[in-house]
Amino acid sequence: MRAEPFVWAIVKTMARALLLSGYNVAIDATHTTKKRRARWVRLAREFQTRLRIFVLKAPLTTIKERNRQREAYVPEKLIDRLQANWEEPTEEEGAIIYLKT
């Protein structure tokens, strides 16, 4: 049994509770596709709040080099898959903020 769906259900529940209490919420995760971002777009619309998408981009070679320097590295196959499946966010999803890395 995979735990990931349960983890995301808890994150969404906590985000909803915090928004109901008037807090701002930040979800720090690798949401490389429109489908993965959709739950947060829907939640922001439900609460009529602004959604900002922070995009951190770097050349693939730089990402892999930095990854190799990490103690807890990500398998390169996964990095390649995430890169291959990357879908650029659109203004329909929220305000997009590009950060230099």
TORVEX-107403 format. One record per residue (C-alpha): residue in three letters; x negated, y negated, z negated. Coordinates in nm, 2 decimals. Layout:
<code->ALA | c1->X | c2->Y | c3->Z>
...
This chain:
<code->MET | c1->0.00 | c2->0.00 | c3->0.00>
<code->ARG | c1->-0.13 | c2->-0.34 | c3->0.10>
<code->ALA | c1->-0.11 | c2->-0.61 | c3->-0.17>
<code->GLU | c1->-0.13 | c2->-0.91 | c3->0.07>
<code->PRO | c1->0.24 | c2->-0.95 | c3->0.12>
<code->PHE | c1->0.30 | c2->-0.95 | c3->-0.25>
<code->VAL | c1->0.02 | c2->-1.21 | c3->-0.31>
<code->TRP | c1->0.18 | c2->-1.44 | c3->-0.05>
<code->ALA | c1->0.52 | c2->-1.40 | c3->-0.20>
<code->ILE | c1->0.38 | c2->-1.51 | c3->-0.54>
<code->VAL | c1->0.20 | c2->-1.80 | c3->-0.38>
<code->LYS | c1->0.52 | c2->-1.92 | c3->-0.20>
<code->THR | c1->0.72 | c2->-1.88 | c3->-0.53>
<code->MET | c1->0.46 | c2->-2.09 | c3->-0.72>
<code->ALA | c1->0.45 | c2->-2.35 | c3->-0.44>
<code->ARG | c1->0.83 | c2->-2.38 | c3->-0.45>
<code->ALA | c1->0.83 | c2->-2.41 | c3->-0.83>
<code->LEU | c1->0.57 | c2->-2.68 | c3->-0.82>
<code->LEU | c1->0.75 | c2->-2.88 | c3->-0.55>
<code->LEU | c1->1.07 | c2->-2.85 | c3->-0.74>
<code->SER | c1->0.89 | c2->-3.00 | c3->-1.04>
<code->GLY | c1->0.76 | c2->-3.29 | c3->-0.83>
<code->TYR | c1->0.40 | c2->-3.18 | c3->-0.79>
<code->ASN | c1->0.20 | c2->-3.19 | c3->-0.47>
<code->VAL | c1->0.08 | c2->-2.85 | c3->-0.35>
<code->ALA | c1->-0.23 | c2->-2.75 | c3->-0.15>
<code->ILE | c1->-0.26 | c2->-2.40 | c3->0.00>
<code->ASP | c1->-0.62 | c2->-2.32 | c3->0.07>
<code->ALA | c1->-0.62 | c2->-2.03 | c3->0.31>
<code->THR | c1->-0.73 | c2->-1.93 | c3->0.66>
<code->HIS | c1->-0.41 | c2->-1.99 | c3->0.86>
<code->THR | c1->-0.54 | c2->-1.94 | c3->1.21>
<code->THR | c1->-0.21 | c2->-1.89 | c3->1.39>
<code->LYS | c1->0.11 | c2->-2.08 | c3->1.41>
<code->LYS | c1->0.29 | c2->-1.78 | c3->1.27>
<code->ARG | c1->0.07 | c2->-1.78 | c3->0.96>
<code->ARG | c1->0.14 | c2->-2.15 | c3->0.91>
<code->ALA | c1->0.51 | c2->-2.13 | c3->0.97>
<code->ARG | c1->0.61 | c2->-2.04 | c3->0.61>
<code->TRP | c1->0.45 | c2->-2.36 | c3->0.49>
<code->VAL | c1->0.60 | c2->-2.57 | c3->0.76>
<code->ARG | c1->0.95 | c2->-2.44 | c3->0.67>
<code->LEU | c1->0.88 | c2->-2.50 | c3->0.30>
<code->ALA | c1->0.77 | c2->-2.86 | c3->0.36>
<code->ARG | c1->1.08 | c2->-2.92 | c3->0.57>
<code->GLU | c1->1.30 | c2->-2.77 | c3->0.30>
<code->PHE | c1->1.16 | c2->-3.01 | c3->0.05>
<code->GLN | c1->1.14 | c2->-3.30 | c3->0.30>
<code->THR | c1->0.78 | c2->-3.35 | c3->0.22>
<code->ARG | c1->0.48 | c2->-3.43 | c3->0.43>
<code->LEU | c1->0.27 | c2->-3.14 | c3->0.55>
<code->ARG | c1->-0.09 | c2->-3.20 | c3->0.63>
<code->ILE | c1->-0.31 | c2->-2.95 | c3->0.80>
<code->PHE | c1->-0.68 | c2->-2.98 | c3->0.74>
<code->VAL | c1->-0.89 | c2->-2.82 | c3->1.02>
<code->LEU | c1->-1.25 | c2->-2.75 | c3->0.95>
<code->LYS | c1->-1.43 | c2->-2.66 | c3->1.27>
<code->ALA | c1->-1.78 | c2->-2.56 | c3->1.34>
<code->PRO | c1->-1.96 | c2->-2.37 | c3->1.63>
<code->LEU | c1->-1.92 | c2->-2.00 | c3->1.60>
<code->THR | c1->-2.30 | c2->-1.96 | c3->1.57>
<code->THR | c1->-2.30 | c2->-2.20 | c3->1.27>
<code->ILE | c1->-2.01 | c2->-2.01 | c3->1.10>
<code->LYS | c1->-2.19 | c2->-1.68 | c3->1.14>
<code->GLU | c1->-2.52 | c2->-1.82 | c3->1.01>
<code->ARG | c1->-2.35 | c2->-1.98 | c3->0.70>
<code->ASN | c1->-2.16 | c2->-1.65 | c3->0.64>
<code->ARG | c1->-2.49 | c2->-1.45 | c3->0.64>
<code->GLN | c1->-2.62 | c2->-1.68 | c3->0.37>
<code->ARG | c1->-2.32 | c2->-1.61 | c3->0.14>
<code->GLU | c1->-2.34 | c2->-1.36 | c3->-0.14>
<code->ALA | c1->-1.99 | c2->-1.24 | c3->-0.06>
<code->TYR | c1->-2.00 | c2->-1.25 | c3->0.32>
<code->VAL | c1->-1.71 | c2->-1.18 | c3->0.56>
<code->PRO | c1->-1.77 | c2->-0.90 | c3->0.82>
<code->GLU | c1->-1.86 | c2->-1.06 | c3->1.15>
<code->LYS | c1->-1.59 | c2->-0.85 | c3->1.33>
<code->LEU | c1->-1.33 | c2->-1.03 | c3->1.12>
<code->ILE | c1->-1.48 | c2->-1.37 | c3->1.20>
<code->ASP | c1->-1.48 | c2->-1.28 | c3->1.57>
<code->ARG | c1->-1.11 | c2->-1.17 | c3->1.55>
<code->LEU | c1->-1.01 | c2->-1.49 | c3->1.36>
<code->GLN | c1->-1.19 | c2->-1.70 | c3->1.63>
<code->ALA | c1->-1.02 | c2->-1.51 | c3->1.91>
<code->ASN | c1->-0.68 | c2->-1.55 | c3->1.76>
<code->TRP | c1->-0.72 | c2->-1.92 | c3->1.67>
<code->GLU | c1->-0.42 | c2->-2.13 | c3->1.76>
<code->GLU | c1->-0.47 | c2->-2.51 | c3->1.74>
<code->PRO | c1->-0.22 | c2->-2.67 | c3->1.51>
<code->THR | c1->0.03 | c2->-2.91 | c3->1.67>
<code->GLU | c1->0.19 | c2->-3.23 | c3->1.55>
<code->GLU | c1->0.52 | c2->-3.04 | c3->1.53>
<code->GLU | c1->0.37 | c2->-2.84 | c3->1.24>
<code->GLY | c1->0.24 | c2->-3.14 | c3->1.05>
<code->ALA | c1->-0.02 | c2->-3.42 | c3->1.03>
<code->ILE | c1->-0.35 | c2->-3.27 | c3->1.15>
<code->ILE | c1->-0.67 | c2->-3.39 | c3->0.99>
<code->TYR | c1->-1.00 | c2->-3.27 | c3->1.14>
<code->LEU | c1->-1.29 | c2->-3.25 | c3->0.91>
<code->LYS | c1->-1.66 | c2->-3.23 | c3->1.01>
<code->THR | c1->-1.84 | c2->-2.93 | c3->0.86>
